[in-house]
């Protein structure tokens, strides 16, 4: 009996311990125990953004929206209050821009904040950052309708202009023939001069010259007539008629297509049997789908760090190399394993100043990177690669910004130079402190890590 009570008590204590550890892990995943800094921004249209939506800084999960202030008039804007991890405060500058983005076509809506420039001042807590309004799909559809209408109008204008041009050519040829005939019959001023005996002696030479000019003009007229006959014999007129007819048919088809598109859009965006319009139904469906996806992602992420299941996911490989948190990177032995191949490249040989406190890869730096990849052969392309960025700047915020910029420059060069898969190339900003056990306690430049199983 006493043994049975002891086992029950032991089972209860173990259950409470696991429950406490689970709460701590989930709370740590949600950033409950992380220090945050609050900022504000404003939007005229939230585009699906709501309280609890994610906040990403330079593509990295940084926090969430804690409050949305509703405007009191149409002229006002939604005032959004959001928080980010204190460790990313160095990327928040006065010229940082906040915008609304989505994760793929049907992904969740989140607030994206672009890091500011190094020359701008650091943004103070509770500061209001500038914003950029999102693009609406309805506006793109309206622009498409305008383009179809412009094409229809242009085709309708082509037919009359071509017909008028042909009429002018015919009229010009007829006028030339009339002038030649009038000169032959003595009509007009030239004919009167030819019959006036009083001035015959004075203009005899002029008349001779006029005869010569008339003969030349007759030859030109004959050439024009021959040209017109040749044009008619070749069927150019019929071809032009067919072209104009085809253009009119195409204009009619475009007009019919535009009408059908308009009817389809009106039917698709119309209200359903309950009187709810299509935009509201789609928005609610996407919102429900985003909520379910977010819950599933949170549950999966919690399982990844669970004490019992962590080994399975670790062997399977669940890391997202796009943005790796520096603290996680330094602690995980997968990235600091001695089996990994490392190429340490100093900043003085890789980068050159491009002005305005920015930097770019130099020609010698590109040769160093090519040599680092070629040293390990073709097999290196089959393994994940992490670009560790380091900076020895005096200001801690400048260290974060500069080391991240360097890692991004190297990643983009390697991806385009060797056609590497985006999902296999990651970056991490480590200021100037490498992980323990990798052979360096301090670095200023880049370290290319080739992960091995």
VOPAGU-2260 file (C-alpha; in pm, 1 decimal, decimal comma):
REM VOPAGU-2260
SITE   aa  ch    i         X         Y         Z
SITE  UNK   A    0       0,0       0,0       0,0
SITE  UNK   A    1     280,6     233,6      93,0
SITE  UNK   A    2     459,8     149,5    -235,3
SITE  UNK   A    3     143,2     224,8    -433,4
SITE  UNK   A    4     108,4     568,4    -268,5
SITE  UNK   A    5     470,8     643,9    -341,2
SITE  UNK   A    6     428,7     563,9    -712,3
SITE  UNK   A    7     116,5     781,4    -733,9
SITE  UNK   A    8     294,7    1071,9    -569,9
SITE  UNK   A    9     596,0    1027,8    -794,2
SITE  UNK   A   10     368,8    1027,1   -1102,0
SITE  UNK   A   11     193,5    1349,8    -986,5
SITE  UNK   A   12     525,3    1525,9    -917,8
SITE  UNK   A   13     661,9    1424,2   -1260,2
SITE  UNK   A   14     344,9    1546,6   -1431,9
SITE  UNK   A   15     358,3    1883,5   -1256,0
SITE  UNK   A   16     726,7    1916,9   -1347,3
SITE  UNK   A   17     661,0    1846,6   -1715,6
SITE  UNK   A   18     364,6    2089,0   -1714,6
SITE  UNK   A   19     581,0    2364,2   -1561,5
SITE  UNK   A   20     860,1    2304,2   -1813,9
SITE  UNK   A   21     608,6    2310,8   -2100,7
SITE  UNK   A   22     463,6    2643,3   -1981,6
SITE  UNK   A   23     813,9    2787,4   -1957,8
SITE  UNK   A   24     908,6    2669,2   -2309,4
SITE  UNK   A   25     586,7    2799,7   -2468,3
SITE  UNK   A   26     620,0    3127,7   -2281,2
SITE  UNK   A   27     979,6    3161,4   -2394,5
SITE  UNK   A   28     872,2    3086,7   -2756,3
SITE  UNK   A   29     611,2    3363,0   -2741,7
SITE  UNK   A   30     864,4    3607,1   -2597,8
SITE  UNK   A   31     687,2    3644,1   -2262,0
SITE  UNK   A   32    1018,2    3654,6   -2075,2
SITE  UNK   A   33    1195,6    3877,8   -2327,6
SITE  UNK   A   34    1228,4    4252,1   -2278,3
SITE  UNK   A   35    1049,9    4459,1   -2544,5
SITE  UNK   A   36    1045,5    4815,3   -2673,2
SITE  UNK   A   37     722,9    4980,5   -2796,8
SITE  UNK   A   38     684,6    5189,8   -3113,9
SITE  UNK   A   39     394,6    5342,3   -3310,5
SITE  UNK   A   40     302,3    5372,5   -3676,7
SITE  UNK   A   41     -10,2    5480,0   -3868,7
SITE  UNK   A   42    -205,4    5340,9   -4166,7
SITE  UNK   A   43    -510,4    5454,6   -4362,2
SITE  UNK   A   44    -597,3    5089,7   -4439,2
SITE  UNK   A   45    -495,1    4800,7   -4211,3
SITE  UNK   A   46    -529,9    4536,8   -4488,3
SITE  UNK   A   47    -614,2    4254,5   -4241,4
SITE  UNK   A   48    -368,1    4361,6   -3970,2
SITE  UNK   A   49    -503,2    4312,6   -3614,4
SITE  UNK   A   50    -398,7    4288,9   -3254,0
SITE  UNK   A   51    -162,4    3996,2   -3201,6
SITE  UNK   A   52     -28,2    4000,0   -3560,1
SITE  UNK   A   53     342,8    3929,9   -3600,7
SITE  UNK   A   54     606,2    4200,8   -3638,9
SITE  UNK   A   55     920,1    4131,0   -3844,2
SITE  UNK   A   56    1229,5    4352,0   -3859,0
SITE  UNK   A   57    1444,8    4289,5   -4168,4
SITE  UNK   A   58    1254,3    3961,2   -4220,2
SITE  UNK   A   59    1321,4    3834,6   -3864,8
SITE  UNK   A   60    1045,2    3765,1   -3610,7
SITE  UNK   A   61    1075,5    4052,0   -3365,4
SITE  UNK   A   62     747,1    4089,1   -3173,2
SITE  UNK   A   63     377,0    4149,0   -3216,3
SITE  UNK   A   64     107,6    4419,8   -3236,7
SITE  UNK   A   65     -27,6    4503,9   -2893,1
SITE  UNK   A   66    -285,6    4770,3   -2974,6
SITE  UNK   A   67    -478,0    4917,3   -3271,9
SITE  UNK   A   68    -628,9    5263,2   -3227,3
SITE  UNK   A   69    -946,3    5323,1   -3430,7
SITE  UNK   A   70    -963,3    5669,0   -3601,7
SITE  UNK   A   71   -1241,4    5904,6   -3499,9
SITE  UNK   A   72   -1298,3    6047,8   -3850,6
SITE  UNK   A   73   -1238,9    5950,2   -4217,2
SITE  UNK   A   74    -948,7    6192,7   -4235,2
SITE  UNK   A   75    -768,7    6020,3   -3945,2
SITE  UNK   A   76    -561,0    5701,4   -3962,1
SITE  UNK   A   77    -535,2    5377,9   -3763,1
SITE  UNK   A   78    -267,1    5416,4   -3496,1
SITE  UNK   A   79     -85,6    5084,4   -3446,5
SITE  UNK   A   80     123,0    5015,9   -3136,5
SITE  UNK   A   81     375,0    4731,9   -3165,8
SITE  UNK   A   82     663,9    4593,2   -2967,1
SITE  UNK   A   83     996,5    4440,2   -3072,9
SITE  UNK   A   84    1270,2    4252,8   -2889,6
SITE  UNK   A   85    1517,6    4483,2   -2722,1
SITE  UNK   A   86    1804,2    4307,9   -2900,5
SITE  UNK   A   87    1683,5    4448,5   -3236,7
SITE  UNK   A   88    1664,1    4807,3   -3118,6
SITE  UNK   A   89    1986,5    4884,6   -3303,6
SITE  UNK   A   90    1810,1    4833,7   -3641,6
SITE  UNK   A   91    1530,7    5080,8   -3560,4
SITE  UNK   A   92    1622,8    5424,0   -3697,5
SITE  UNK   A   93    1424,2    5741,5   -3760,1
SITE  UNK   A   94    1405,9    5657,6   -4133,2
SITE  UNK   A   95    1285,2    5297,2   -4079,7
SITE  UNK   A   96     964,5    5233,5   -4277,3
SITE  UNK   A   97     675,4    5010,8   -4161,9
SITE  UNK   A   98     450,4    4839,7   -4417,3
SITE  UNK   A   99     190,5    4560,5   -4428,7
SITE  UNK   A  100     301,0    4233,1   -4593,2
SITE  UNK   A  101     168,8    3879,9   -4634,5
SITE  UNK   A  102     344,6    3542,8   -4614,4
SITE  UNK   A  103     281,5    3414,4   -4968,9
SITE  UNK   A  104     -51,1    3432,5   -5156,3
SITE  UNK   A  105    -269,0    3307,2   -4869,8
SITE  UNK   A  106     -18,6    3359,6   -4588,3
SITE  UNK   A  107     -79,0    3555,2   -4271,0
SITE  UNK   A  108     -66,3    3931,9   -4262,0
SITE  UNK   A  109     213,4    4084,1   -4058,5
SITE  UNK   A  110     382,8    4419,4   -3996,5
SITE  UNK   A  111     717,7    4443,4   -4175,3
SITE  UNK   A  112     973,9    4704,6   -4066,0
SITE  UNK   A  113    1271,1    4782,3   -4290,9
SITE  UNK   A  114    1593,1    4872,4   -4103,7
SITE  UNK   A  115    1701,6    5231,8   -4135,4
SITE  UNK   A  116    2028,1    5362,1   -4275,3
SITE  UNK   A  117    2340,9    5374,5   -4055,6
SITE  UNK   A  118    2361,3    5752,6   -4088,9
SITE  UNK   A  119    2013,3    5806,8   -3938,3
SITE  UNK   A  120    1957,9    5851,8   -3563,5
SITE  UNK   A  121    1833,4    5562,1   -3350,4
SITE  UNK   A  122    1454,9    5564,5   -3301,7
SITE  UNK   A  123    1353,5    5642,6   -2943,0
SITE  UNK   A  124    1102,1    5417,0   -2760,9
SITE  UNK   A  125     735,7    5509,2   -2828,7
SITE  UNK   A  126     844,2    5697,4   -3144,5
SITE  UNK   A  127     610,3    5703,1   -3446,9
SITE  UNK   A  128     776,7    5545,4   -3752,0
SITE  UNK   A  129     682,0    5641,9   -4111,0
SITE  UNK   A  130     461,6    5393,0   -4296,0
SITE  UNK   A  131     388,3    5279,2   -4651,4
SITE  UNK   A  132      32,8    5183,0   -4750,3
SITE  UNK   A  133     -22,5    4829,3   -4895,3
SITE  UNK   A  134    -126,8    4769,0   -5257,0
SITE  UNK   A  135    -493,4    4665,0   -5301,3
SITE  UNK   A  136    -596,1    4398,5   -5556,2
SITE  UNK   A  137    -912,6    4594,4   -5650,4
SITE  UNK   A  138    -699,8    4885,1   -5774,3
SITE  UNK   A  139    -499,1    4649,7   -5997,1
SITE  UNK   A  140    -825,0    4517,3   -6150,8
SITE  UNK   A  141    -944,3    4872,8   -6216,4
SITE  UNK   A  142    -618,2    4951,2   -6397,2
SITE  UNK   A  143    -663,5    4641,8   -6613,2
SITE  UNK   A  144   -1012,1    4755,6   -6716,3
SITE  UNK   A  145    -873,8    5098,3   -6813,1
SITE  UNK   A  146    -608,7    4933,4   -7034,6
SITE  UNK   A  147    -875,5    4726,3   -7215,2
SITE  UNK   A  148   -1086,0    5037,0   -7277,5
SITE  UNK   A  149    -783,9    5227,2   -7414,8
SITE  UNK   A  150    -706,7    4940,0   -7656,2
SITE  UNK   A  151   -1067,9    4938,5   -7778,0
SITE  UNK   A  152   -1062,7    5315,7   -7838,6
SITE  UNK   A  153    -732,7    5298,4   -8029,9
SITE  UNK   A  154    -855,6    5025,5   -8265,2
SITE  UNK   A  155   -1173,3    5217,8   -8337,7
SITE  UNK   A  156    -967,0    5521,8   -8437,0
SITE  UNK   A  157    -736,2    5330,5   -8675,9
SITE  UNK   A  158   -1007,6    5238,0   -8930,7
SITE  UNK   A  159   -1132,5    5590,3   -9018,9
SITE  UNK   A  160    -776,8    5727,0   -9044,0
SITE  UNK   A  161    -667,1    5458,2   -9290,0
SITE  UNK   A  162    -977,3    5519,3   -9504,7
SITE  UNK   A  163    -915,6    5894,4   -9506,7
SITE  UNK   A  164    -554,2    5845,2   -9615,5
SITE  UNK   A  165    -656,7    5634,6   -9915,7
SITE  UNK   A  166    -918,6    5894,2  -10019,4
SITE  UNK   A  167    -652,7    6170,2  -10011,5
SITE  UNK   A  168    -422,8    5967,0  -10239,8
SITE  UNK   A  169    -705,9    5919,4  -10493,6
SITE  UNK   A  170    -795,9    6292,4  -10483,8
SITE  UNK   A  171    -433,6    6395,8  -10542,1
SITE  UNK   A  172    -402,1    6176,5  -10851,5
SITE  UNK   A  173    -731,1    6318,8  -10994,8
SITE  UNK   A  174    -611,0    6680,1  -10939,0
SITE  UNK   A  175    -288,7    6609,3  -11127,1
SITE  UNK   A  176    -483,9    6471,8  -11423,5
SITE  UNK   A  177    -715,3    6780,2  -11426,7
SITE  UNK   A  178    -420,6    7020,5  -11430,6
SITE  UNK   A  179    -259,0    6841,3  -11724,6
SITE  UNK   A  180    -588,0    6838,7  -11920,0
SITE  UNK   A  181    -644,5    7213,7  -11853,8
SITE  UNK   A  182    -299,8    7303,9  -11981,6
SITE  UNK   A  183    -362,6    7103,7  -12299,3
SITE  UNK   A  184    -698,4    7282,9  -12368,0
SITE  UNK   A  185    -574,8    7634,4  -12291,7
SITE  UNK   A  186    -780,1    7696,3  -11979,4
SITE  UNK   A  187    -659,2    7918,1  -11700,6
SITE  UNK   A  188    -379,9    8176,8  -11696,4
SITE  UNK   A  189    -135,5    7955,1  -11879,8
SITE  UNK   A  190    -389,6    7896,9  -12161,0
SITE  UNK   A  191    -462,5    8270,6  -12194,6
SITE  UNK   A  192     -92,2    8350,2  -12228,1
SITE  UNK   A  193     -61,0    8090,8  -12500,6
SITE  UNK   A  194    -340,2    8267,5  -12708,5
SITE  UNK   A  195    -247,8    8631,2  -12634,1
SITE  UNK   A  196     -79,1    8766,4  -12956,2
SITE  UNK   A  197       6,9    9103,9  -12791,8
SITE  UNK   A  198     260,6    8954,3  -12557,5
SITE  UNK   A  199     362,9    8659,8  -12775,3
SITE  UNK   A  200     699,2    8814,1  -12867,6
SITE  UNK   A  201     785,1    8879,7  -12500,7
SITE  UNK   A  202     691,8    8541,1  -12359,5
SITE  UNK   A  203     781,0    8312,9  -12651,6
SITE  UNK   A  204    1077,0    8177,9  -12466,2
SITE  UNK   A  205     870,1    8140,6  -12149,9
SITE  UNK   A  206     604,7    7948,5  -12344,4
SITE  UNK   A  207     871,7    7714,5  -12477,1
SITE  UNK   A  208     994,4    7655,3  -12126,0
SITE  UNK   A  209     634,3    7598,8  -12014,5
SITE  UNK   A  210     590,7    7339,2  -12291,2
SITE  UNK   A  211     900,3    7162,6  -12169,2
SITE  UNK   A  212     777,1    7174,8  -11809,9
SITE  UNK   A  213     437,2    7045,2  -11927,3
SITE  UNK   A  214     603,4    6754,2  -12100,8
SITE  UNK   A  215     805,3    6673,1  -11791,6
SITE  UNK   A  216     493,4    6696,9  -11578,8
SITE  UNK   A  217     310,6    6467,4  -11821,5
SITE  UNK   A  218     584,1    6210,9  -11777,5
SITE  UNK   A  219     555,4    6243,2  -11400,7
SITE  UNK   A  220     178,8    6206,0  -11425,4
SITE  UNK   A  221     223,4    5892,6  -11631,1
SITE  UNK   A  222     458,2    5752,0  -11370,7
SITE  UNK   A  223     204,5    5830,3  -11099,9
SITE  UNK   A  224     -69,9    5659,5  -11301,1
SITE  UNK   A  225     153,5    5358,5  -11354,0
SITE  UNK   A  226     229,5    5348,9  -10982,9
SITE  UNK   A  227    -142,1    5361,2  -10897,0
SITE  UNK   A  228    -215,8    5088,3  -11151,8
SITE  UNK   A  229      62,3    4874,5  -11008,5
SITE  UNK   A  230     -74,0    4925,3  -10657,9
SITE  UNK   A  231    -423,3    4824,9  -10773,5
SITE  UNK   A  232    -291,4    4524,2  -10966,0
SITE  UNK   A  233    -110,7    4397,4  -10657,4
SITE  UNK   A  234    -433,3    4403,9  -10455,3
SITE  UNK   A  235    -299,2    4648,4  -10194,8
SITE  UNK   A  236    -642,3    4811,2  -10164,1
SITE  UNK   A  237    -809,9    4478,9  -10092,0
SITE  UNK   A  238    -536,7    4394,5   -9843,2
SITE  UNK   A  239    -589,0    4724,4   -9662,5
SITE  UNK   A  240    -965,2    4663,5   -9658,2
SITE  UNK   A  241    -908,7    4319,9   -9508,5
SITE  UNK   A  242    -666,5    4464,4   -9251,1
SITE  UNK   A  243    -916,0    4733,4   -9147,2
SITE  UNK   A  244   -1192,8    4472,8   -9128,2
SITE  UNK   A  245    -973,4    4247,8   -8913,3
SITE  UNK   A  246    -888,7    4541,8   -8688,5
SITE  UNK   A  247   -1259,3    4617,8   -8645,6
SITE  UNK   A  248   -1332,8    4251,5   -8564,8
SITE  UNK   A  249   -1048,6    4249,4   -8310,9
SITE  UNK   A  250   -1185,7    4567,0   -8152,2
SITE  UNK   A  251   -1530,1    4405,1   -8129,2
SITE  UNK   A  252   -1379,2    4092,2   -7970,8
SITE  UNK   A  253   -1186,4    4301,4   -7717,6
SITE  UNK   A  254   -1500,0    4495,7   -7633,2
SITE  UNK   A  255   -1694,1    4167,6   -7582,9
SITE  UNK   A  256   -1410,6    4025,6   -7370,0
SITE  UNK   A  257   -1403,4    4339,6   -7157,4
SITE  UNK   A  258   -1780,6    4314,8   -7109,0
SITE  UNK   A  259   -1756,3    3949,3   -7006,2
SITE  UNK   A  260   -1470,6    4026,4   -6764,5
SITE  UNK   A  261   -1676,0    4306,5   -6615,8
SITE  UNK   A  262   -1977,2    4073,4   -6570,2
SITE  UNK   A  263   -1755,6    3804,5   -6413,8
SITE  UNK   A  264   -1601,0    4051,2   -6169,3
SITE  UNK   A  265   -1944,9    4190,4   -6080,5
SITE  UNK   A  266   -2081,2    3837,6   -6023,0
SITE  UNK   A  267   -1776,6    3730,4   -5820,6
SITE  UNK   A  268   -1780,8    4039,4   -5599,6
SITE  UNK   A  269   -2159,9    4048,2   -5555,2
SITE  UNK   A  270   -2335,8    3956,6   -5227,6
SITE  UNK   A  271   -2434,4    3597,6   -5147,1
SITE  UNK   A  272   -2776,7    3470,4   -5033,8
SITE  UNK   A  273   -2721,5    3613,7   -4686,1
SITE  UNK   A  274   -2635,0    3957,2   -4827,9
SITE  UNK   A  275   -2261,4    3932,7   -4744,9
SITE  UNK   A  276   -2033,6    4048,9   -5026,6
SITE  UNK   A  277   -1753,5    3831,4   -5168,6
SITE  UNK   A  278   -1472,6    4046,1   -5029,7
SITE  UNK   A  279   -1601,2    3995,1   -4673,9
SITE  UNK   A  280   -1637,9    3618,2   -4726,7
SITE  UNK   A  281   -1285,2    3589,2   -4869,8
SITE  UNK   A  282   -1142,3    3804,1   -4592,0
SITE  UNK   A  283   -1310,3    3591,5   -4323,2
SITE  UNK   A  284   -1195,6    3266,3   -4488,6
SITE  UNK   A  285    -836,9    3388,4   -4517,1
SITE  UNK   A  286    -846,5    3513,9   -4158,6
SITE  UNK   A  287    -966,2    3173,1   -4034,3
SITE  UNK   A  288    -702,8    2997,5   -4245,5
SITE  UNK   A  289    -427,9    3227,2   -4117,5
SITE  UNK   A  290    -536,7    3168,3   -3756,7
SITE  UNK   A  291    -535,4    2789,3   -3804,6
SITE  UNK   A  292    -194,4    2802,1   -3977,2
SITE  UNK   A  293     -50,0    3019,5   -3700,1
SITE  UNK   A  294    -182,7    2785,6   -3429,6
SITE  UNK   A  295     -40,5    2481,2   -3611,7
SITE  UNK   A  296     296,0    2656,0   -3654,5
SITE  UNK   A  297     305,9    2746,3   -3284,0
SITE  UNK   A  298     216,4    2390,1   -3182,3
SITE  UNK   A  299     482,4    2245,6   -3415,6
SITE  UNK   A  300     742,5    2490,8   -3288,3
SITE  UNK   A  301     660,5    2394,0   -2927,6
SITE  UNK   A  302     701,6    2023,3   -3017,9
SITE  UNK   A  303    1039,0    2099,1   -3176,6
SITE  UNK   A  304    1170,7    2225,8   -2842,2
SITE  UNK   A  305     994,7    1966,0   -2627,3
SITE  UNK   A  306    1229,7    1760,4   -2411,8
SITE  UNK   A  307    1106,6    1426,7   -2547,4
SITE  UNK   A  308    1070,3    1521,0   -2917,9
SITE  UNK   A  309    1359,6    1761,3   -2958,9
SITE  UNK   A  310    1600,9    1484,1   -3062,0
SITE  UNK   A  311    1369,5    1366,7   -3342,8
SITE  UNK   A  312    1331,8    1712,2   -3495,0
SITE  UNK   A  313    1697,9    1782,8   -3441,3
SITE  UNK   A  314    1800,2    1476,5   -3645,6
SITE  UNK   A  315    1534,8    1551,4   -3906,5
SITE  UNK   A  316    1650,4    1911,5   -3945,7
SITE  UNK   A  317    1399,3    2188,1   -3877,4
SITE  UNK   A  318    1609,7    2502,7   -3885,7
SITE  UNK   A  319    1511,3    2792,6   -4110,3
SITE  UNK   A  320    1839,5    2924,8   -4247,2
SITE  UNK   A  321    1681,2    3250,2   -4374,6
SITE  UNK   A  322    1710,2    3422,8   -4034,3
SITE  UNK   A  323    1871,3    3245,2   -3739,1
SITE  UNK   A  324    1856,5    3418,5   -3395,7
SITE  UNK   A  325    2213,3    3484,6   -3275,7
SITE  UNK   A  326    2151,1    3339,3   -2926,5
SITE  UNK   A  327    2010,0    3015,7   -3069,1
SITE  UNK   A  328    2296,0    2994,1   -3318,1
SITE  UNK   A  329    2567,8    3029,4   -3051,9
SITE  UNK   A  330    2412,4    2765,7   -2823,7
SITE  UNK   A  331    2330,3    2498,0   -3082,0
SITE  UNK   A  332    2615,3    2249,0   -3135,2
SITE  UNK   A  333    2493,1    2184,4   -3493,7
SITE  UNK   A  334    2647,9    2516,6   -3602,0
SITE  UNK   A  335    2958,2    2503,9   -3378,1
SITE  UNK   A  336    3039,0    2137,6   -3451,3
SITE  UNK   A  337    3407,4    2068,0   -3529,0
SITE  UNK   A  338    3292,7    1862,0   -3829,2
SITE  UNK   A  339    3182,7    2180,9   -4008,3
SITE  UNK   A  340    3419,9    2335,1   -4261,5
SITE  UNK   A  341    3492,1    2706,2   -4198,0
SITE  UNK   A  342    3646,1    2975,5   -4417,5
SITE  UNK   A  343    3751,3    3287,2   -4219,2
SITE  UNK   A  344    3776,7    3593,2   -4447,7
SITE  UNK   A  345    3879,0    3937,7   -4308,3
SITE  UNK   A  346    3678,7    4249,7   -4393,0
SITE  UNK   A  347    3985,1    4438,3   -4517,8
SITE  UNK   A  348    4024,4    4190,8   -4806,3
SITE  UNK   A  349    3652,5    4140,9   -4881,1
SITE  UNK   A  350    3484,2    4480,1   -4877,5
SITE  UNK   A  351    3536,9    4832,2   -5003,6
SITE  UNK   A  352    3357,9    5150,7   -4900,6
SITE  UNK   A  353    3085,0    5258,4   -5149,0
SITE  UNK   A  354    3013,4    5595,9   -4990,3
SITE  UNK   A  355    2744,3    5710,4   -4741,7
SITE  UNK   A  356    2868,8    5458,4   -4479,6
SITE  UNK   A  357    2781,5    5166,7   -4712,9
SITE  UNK   A  358    3007,2    4888,5   -4834,3
SITE  UNK   A  359    3030,7    4650,3   -5128,0
SITE  UNK   A  360    3227,9    4342,1   -5231,3
SITE  UNK   A  361    3562,6    4420,3   -5391,4
SITE  UNK   A  362    3709,9    4234,0   -5688,4
SITE  UNK   A  363    3968,2    4066,7   -5463,1
SITE  UNK   A  364    3690,4    3976,1   -5217,8
SITE  UNK   A  365    3496,3    3793,5   -5490,4
SITE  UNK   A  366    3811,5    3598,9   -5582,6
SITE  UNK   A  367    3855,0    3497,2   -5216,0
SITE  UNK   A  368    3494,9    3371,1   -5202,4
SITE  UNK   A  369    3539,0    3178,1   -5529,1
SITE  UNK   A  370    3853,9    3017,2   -5389,5
SITE  UNK   A  371    3677,2    2927,5   -5062,5
SITE  UNK   A  372    3398,3    2747,1   -5249,1
SITE  UNK   A  373    3634,3    2580,9   -5496,7
SITE  UNK   A  374    3856,2    2453,0   -5214,4
SITE  UNK   A  375    3589,1    2206,7   -5099,9
SITE  UNK   A  376    3479,0    2091,8   -5446,1
SITE  UNK   A  377    3134,4    2022,3   -5589,0
SITE  UNK   A  378    3016,9    1838,2   -5276,2
SITE  UNK   A  379    2991,2    2165,6   -5083,6
SITE  UNK   A  380    2680,9    2261,1   -5286,7
SITE  UNK   A  381    2489,6    1964,0   -5141,8
SITE  UNK   A  382    2522,0    2086,0   -4781,2
SITE  UNK   A  383    2365,8    2388,3   -4606,0
SITE  UNK   A  384    2582,0    2699,9   -4585,2
SITE  UNK   A  385    2567,2    2970,1   -4315,6
SITE  UNK   A  386    2726,3    3313,3   -4363,9
SITE  UNK   A  387    2842,2    3449,9   -4027,7
SITE  UNK   A  388    2870,2    3829,9   -4032,9
SITE  UNK   A  389    3110,9    4011,5   -3797,8
SITE  UNK   A  390    3185,5    4380,9   -3745,1
SITE  UNK   A  391    3435,3    4558,4   -3520,2
SITE  UNK   A  392    3247,6    4892,3   -3520,2
SITE  UNK   A  393    3263,9    5103,2   -3204,4
SITE  UNK   A  394    2885,7    5136,7   -3154,0
SITE  UNK   A  395    2695,4    4811,3   -3070,9
SITE  UNK   A  396    2407,9    4912,5   -3298,1
SITE  UNK   A  397    2650,9    4972,5   -3585,5
SITE  UNK   A  398    2803,6    4629,2   -3518,8
SITE  UNK   A  399    2464,1    4462,1   -3566,4
SITE  UNK   A  400    2379,5    4662,2   -3879,3
SITE  UNK   A  401    2724,6    4633,4   -4042,0
SITE  UNK   A  402    2767,4    4261,1   -3971,0
SITE  UNK   A  403    2421,4    4187,1   -4112,6
SITE  UNK   A  404    2490,1    4395,6   -4428,1
SITE  UNK   A  405    2815,8    4206,0   -4484,2
SITE  UNK   A  406    2646,0    3866,0   -4446,1
SITE  UNK   A  407    2370,3    3965,6   -4692,2
SITE  UNK   A  408    2624,8    4087,0   -4952,3
SITE  UNK   A  409    2816,7    3757,9   -4938,5
SITE  UNK   A  410    2499,5    3544,4   -4944,1
SITE  UNK   A  411    2359,8    3718,0   -5255,0
SITE  UNK   A  412    2694,4    3688,9   -5437,7
SITE  UNK   A  413    2730,7    3316,4   -5363,6
SITE  UNK   A  414    2367,1    3242,6   -5458,9
SITE  UNK   A  415    2397,5    3408,8   -5801,3
SITE  UNK   A  416    2755,8    3300,8   -5870,1
SITE  UNK   A  417    2704,9    2929,0   -5793,0
SITE  UNK   A  418    2324,3    2899,1   -5846,0
SITE  UNK   A  419    2266,6    2790,5   -5483,8
SITE  UNK   A  420    1921,8    2709,7   -5346,4
SITE  UNK   A  421    1787,1    2999,0   -5134,1
SITE  UNK   A  422    1670,0    2759,7   -4858,9
SITE  UNK   A  423    2023,7    2615,3   -4821,6
SITE  UNK   A  424    2201,5    2948,9   -4763,4
SITE  UNK   A  425    2144,8    3130,6   -4432,6
SITE  UNK   A  426    2285,9    3436,0   -4258,3
SITE  UNK   A  427    2344,7    3528,8   -3895,6
SITE  UNK   A  428    2467,3    3856,6   -3747,5
SITE  UNK   A  429    2710,3    3790,5   -3457,6
SITE  UNK   A  430    2850,7    4144,0   -3401,4
SITE  UNK   A  431    3219,2    4064,1   -3328,4
SITE  UNK   A  432    3188,1    3751,8   -3109,5
SITE  UNK   A  433    3208,1    3404,4   -3276,4
SITE  UNK   A  434    3058,0    3096,9   -3104,5
SITE  UNK   A  435    3272,4    2914,6   -2852,2
SITE  UNK   A  436    3500,3    2636,1   -2970,3
SITE  UNK   A  437    3543,9    2749,6   -3334,3
SITE  UNK   A  438    3901,6    2872,4   -3305,8
SITE  UNK   A  439    3836,3    3248,8   -3284,7
SITE  UNK   A  440    3721,5    3460,8   -2991,8
SITE  UNK   A  441    3696,5    3782,2   -3195,8
SITE  UNK   A  442    3655,1    3856,3   -3569,4
SITE  UNK   A  443    3594,3    4143,2   -3811,7
SITE  UNK   A  444    3470,7    4016,1   -4149,5
SITE  UNK   A  445    3295,3    3698,8   -4268,6
SITE  UNK   A  446    3307,3    3329,1   -4184,1
SITE  UNK   A  447    3152,3    3086,8   -4439,7
SITE  UNK   A  448    3034,8    2772,5   -4254,8
SITE  UNK   A  449    2970,8    2451,9   -4453,5
SITE  UNK   A  450    2744,6    2238,9   -4230,9
SITE  UNK   A  451    2819,1    1866,1   -4226,5
SITE  UNK   A  452    2588,7    1586,1   -4103,6
